[in-house]
């Protein structure tokens, strides 16, 4: 089944059309299974809450909170939602895709992005969507262009050599120990690599600094806790490795465009 532009399975919570983009927030109940389907237009999907498995062709991918997935037009896929999930969809009309092709941005294959710049940009766009004002259309268009450019760059570079084992190990350590204040020197010692080489190669392969990666991981953790628990903000800040609640609020708003209170309230309002 092909879904027409702006049409989605699940419940539509919010929707807006901005500069050729169809922005839609959708809700899916736990254990919902969607049949094989495709979409008329390409789109990015940011997982705001929950987790689900998506099958496409002979492959599967796990989509969890703070994952950004790119779906080309007419890509056939099916979904199984393991828990109640909420998604923010950024669908682009043909003019957007033509603009990308003119600038040799290759957006032809499905891809999931976790950590780094892309989910952070999508979260900022979601913040503009939720708290729109008279300047939001301009800001939304600018962020969407950044997302397309960065995604195109990441897809174009996928044929490059895979990260060395020590670099993957370093990233895994950061992913699991994000709340600890590891320095680059300490991390380099753990993977037995010179810190300058570690910092340079980390940015080359993952397109963000080590610090940026850790901040994004902290934000992912905070997003999960804000929507899946009633824990006080001070407790989330401490568990996430922030200095205090004030520092947590400042960094969270810089990355998402919303305060932690606003982000939690958006989910509790439904």
Beta strands, then each sheet from edge to edge (+ up, - down):
strand 1: 2-3
strand 2: 11-18
strand 3: 21-28
strand 4: 33-39
strand 5: 43-49
strand 6: 51-56
strand 7: 59-64
strand 8: 67-71
strand 9: 77-81
strand 10: 85-92
strand 11: 111-114
sheet 1: 1+ 4+ 9- 6+ 7-
sheet 2: 2+ 3- 10+ 5- 8+ 11-
end
